[in-house]
Amino acid sequence: MATQESSQSKSINTEETETNNELIVTNEPVMQTAIDTLTRFSVTKKLVLKAYGDIIPNAVAVANIITENILKGNSRIEKISLDSDITEEGMISNIQIFLLKN
Protein backbone atom coordinates (compact mmCIF):
# COMPACT_ATOMS: atom_id res chain seq x y z
CA MET A 1 0.00 0.00 0.00
CA ALA A 2 2.80 2.42 0.86
CA THR A 3 4.49 1.67 -2.48
CA GLN A 4 1.30 2.51 -4.33
CA GLU A 5 0.93 5.82 -2.51
CA SER A 6 4.51 6.87 -3.19
CA SER A 7 4.21 6.07 -6.89
CA GLN A 8 1.00 8.11 -7.07
CA SER A 9 2.64 11.10 -5.39
CA LYS A 10 5.57 10.86 -7.82
CA SER A 11 3.21 11.02 -10.80
CA ILE A 12 1.48 14.05 -9.30
CA ASN A 13 4.85 15.81 -8.88
CA THR A 14 5.77 14.98 -12.48
CA GLU A 15 2.52 16.49 -13.73
CA GLU A 16 3.17 19.67 -11.76
CA THR A 17 6.60 20.11 -13.31
CA GLU A 18 5.24 19.44 -16.80
CA THR A 19 2.79 22.33 -16.50
CA ASN A 20 5.64 24.67 -15.53
CA ASN A 21 6.26 27.07 -18.42
CA GLU A 22 10.02 27.49 -17.91
CA LEU A 23 12.77 25.42 -19.48
CA ILE A 24 16.38 25.95 -18.44
CA VAL A 25 18.68 25.29 -21.38
CA THR A 26 21.72 23.22 -20.46
CA ASN A 27 24.75 21.90 -22.31
CA GLU A 28 22.71 19.09 -23.89
CA PRO A 29 22.67 18.83 -27.68
CA VAL A 30 20.58 21.62 -29.19
CA MET A 31 18.19 19.28 -31.04
CA GLN A 32 17.49 17.34 -27.83
CA THR A 33 16.58 20.60 -26.09
CA ALA A 34 14.39 21.56 -29.07
CA ILE A 35 12.52 18.23 -28.75
CA ASP A 36 12.09 18.85 -25.01
CA THR A 37 10.71 22.29 -25.84
CA LEU A 38 8.30 20.79 -28.36
CA THR A 39 7.13 18.30 -25.73
CA ARG A 40 6.47 21.15 -23.29
CA PHE A 41 4.49 22.98 -25.98
CA SER A 42 2.04 20.06 -26.04
CA VAL A 43 1.02 21.12 -22.50
CA THR A 44 1.24 24.92 -22.60
CA LYS A 45 1.03 27.71 -25.16
CA LYS A 46 3.67 29.94 -23.56
CA LEU A 47 7.18 28.81 -22.70
CA VAL A 48 10.22 30.65 -21.36
CA LEU A 49 13.67 29.42 -22.35
CA LYS A 50 16.31 30.43 -19.81
CA ALA A 51 20.08 30.21 -20.22
CA TYR A 52 23.14 31.50 -18.42
CA GLY A 53 26.67 32.35 -19.53
CA ASP A 54 28.18 30.27 -22.32
CA ILE A 55 24.88 28.41 -22.87
CA ILE A 56 23.08 31.52 -24.22
CA PRO A 57 23.84 30.68 -27.90
CA ASN A 58 22.22 27.26 -27.35
CA ALA A 59 19.00 28.92 -26.15
CA VAL A 60 18.96 31.22 -29.18
CA ALA A 61 19.52 28.22 -31.47
CA VAL A 62 16.66 26.29 -29.81
CA ALA A 63 14.31 29.27 -30.20
CA ASN A 64 15.24 29.55 -33.89
CA ILE A 65 14.80 25.82 -34.48
CA ILE A 66 11.34 25.91 -32.90
CA THR A 67 10.06 29.12 -34.53
CA GLU A 68 11.72 28.80 -37.96
CA ASN A 69 11.75 25.04 -38.56
CA ILE A 70 9.64 22.78 -36.36
CA LEU A 71 6.66 25.06 -35.65
CA LYS A 72 7.12 27.56 -38.49
CA GLY A 73 4.00 29.70 -38.74
CA ASN A 74 2.58 28.20 -35.53
CA SER A 75 4.92 29.82 -33.03
CA ARG A 76 6.73 33.08 -32.48
CA ILE A 77 9.15 34.80 -30.14
CA GLU A 78 7.17 37.20 -27.97
CA LYS A 79 10.03 38.86 -26.09
CA ILE A 80 13.73 38.46 -25.32
CA SER A 81 15.13 39.64 -22.00
CA LEU A 82 18.87 39.99 -21.41
CA ASP A 83 20.40 40.64 -18.00
CA SER A 84 23.53 40.10 -15.92
CA ASP A 85 23.98 38.82 -12.39
CA ILE A 86 26.97 39.62 -10.21
CA THR A 87 28.28 36.54 -8.41
CA GLU A 88 31.45 35.63 -6.58
CA GLU A 89 33.00 34.50 -9.88
CA GLY A 90 32.11 37.80 -11.60
CA MET A 91 29.30 38.87 -13.91
CA ILE A 92 27.20 36.15 -15.54
CA SER A 93 24.88 37.07 -18.39
CA ASN A 94 21.48 35.44 -18.68
CA ILE A 95 18.73 35.39 -21.26
CA GLN A 96 15.02 34.66 -21.20
CA ILE A 97 13.29 33.95 -24.51
CA PHE A 98 9.50 33.99 -24.36
CA LEU A 99 7.98 31.65 -26.95
CA LEU A 100 4.30 31.54 -27.90
CA LYS A 101 2.48 28.77 -29.74
CA ASN A 102 -0.51 29.82 -31.87
C-alpha positions as CSV (number, residue, x, y, z in Angstrom):
1,M,0.0,0.0,0.0
2,A,2.8,2.4,0.9
3,T,4.5,1.7,-2.5
4,Q,1.3,2.5,-4.3
5,E,0.9,5.8,-2.5
6,S,4.5,6.9,-3.2
7,S,4.2,6.1,-6.9
8,Q,1.0,8.1,-7.1
9,S,2.6,11.1,-5.4
10,K,5.6,10.9,-7.8
11,S,3.2,11.0,-10.8
12,I,1.5,14.1,-9.3
13,N,4.8,15.8,-8.9
14,T,5.8,15.0,-12.5
15,E,2.5,16.5,-13.7
16,E,3.2,19.7,-11.8
17,T,6.6,20.1,-13.3
18,E,5.2,19.4,-16.8
19,T,2.8,22.3,-16.5
20,N,5.6,24.7,-15.5
21,N,6.3,27.1,-18.4
22,E,10.0,27.5,-17.9
23,L,12.8,25.4,-19.5
24,I,16.4,26.0,-18.4
25,V,18.7,25.3,-21.4
26,T,21.7,23.2,-20.5
27,N,24.7,21.9,-22.3
28,E,22.7,19.1,-23.9
29,P,22.7,18.8,-27.7
30,V,20.6,21.6,-29.2
31,M,18.2,19.3,-31.0
32,Q,17.5,17.3,-27.8
33,T,16.6,20.6,-26.1
34,A,14.4,21.6,-29.1
35,I,12.5,18.2,-28.8
36,D,12.1,18.8,-25.0
37,T,10.7,22.3,-25.8
38,L,8.3,20.8,-28.4
39,T,7.1,18.3,-25.7
40,R,6.5,21.2,-23.3
41,F,4.5,23.0,-26.0
42,S,2.0,20.1,-26.0
43,V,1.0,21.1,-22.5
44,T,1.2,24.9,-22.6
45,K,1.0,27.7,-25.2
46,K,3.7,29.9,-23.6
47,L,7.2,28.8,-22.7
48,V,10.2,30.7,-21.4
49,L,13.7,29.4,-22.3
50,K,16.3,30.4,-19.8
51,A,20.1,30.2,-20.2
52,Y,23.1,31.5,-18.4
53,G,26.7,32.3,-19.5
54,D,28.2,30.3,-22.3
55,I,24.9,28.4,-22.9
56,I,23.1,31.5,-24.2
57,P,23.8,30.7,-27.9
58,N,22.2,27.3,-27.3
59,A,19.0,28.9,-26.2
60,V,19.0,31.2,-29.2
61,A,19.5,28.2,-31.5
62,V,16.7,26.3,-29.8
63,A,14.3,29.3,-30.2
64,N,15.2,29.6,-33.9
65,I,14.8,25.8,-34.5
66,I,11.3,25.9,-32.9
67,T,10.1,29.1,-34.5
68,E,11.7,28.8,-38.0
69,N,11.7,25.0,-38.6
70,I,9.6,22.8,-36.4
71,L,6.7,25.1,-35.7
72,K,7.1,27.6,-38.5
73,G,4.0,29.7,-38.7
74,N,2.6,28.2,-35.5
75,S,4.9,29.8,-33.0
76,R,6.7,33.1,-32.5
77,I,9.2,34.8,-30.1
78,E,7.2,37.2,-28.0
79,K,10.0,38.9,-26.1
80,I,13.7,38.5,-25.3
81,S,15.1,39.6,-22.0
82,L,18.9,40.0,-21.4
83,D,20.4,40.6,-18.0
84,S,23.5,40.1,-15.9
85,D,24.0,38.8,-12.4
86,I,27.0,39.6,-10.2
87,T,28.3,36.5,-8.4
88,E,31.4,35.6,-6.6
89,E,33.0,34.5,-9.9
90,G,32.1,37.8,-11.6
91,M,29.3,38.9,-13.9
92,I,27.2,36.2,-15.5
93,S,24.9,37.1,-18.4
94,N,21.5,35.4,-18.7
95,I,18.7,35.4,-21.3
96,Q,15.0,34.7,-21.2
97,I,13.3,33.9,-24.5
98,F,9.5,34.0,-24.4
99,L,8.0,31.7,-27.0
100,L,4.3,31.5,-27.9
101,K,2.5,28.8,-29.7
102,N,-0.5,29.8,-31.9
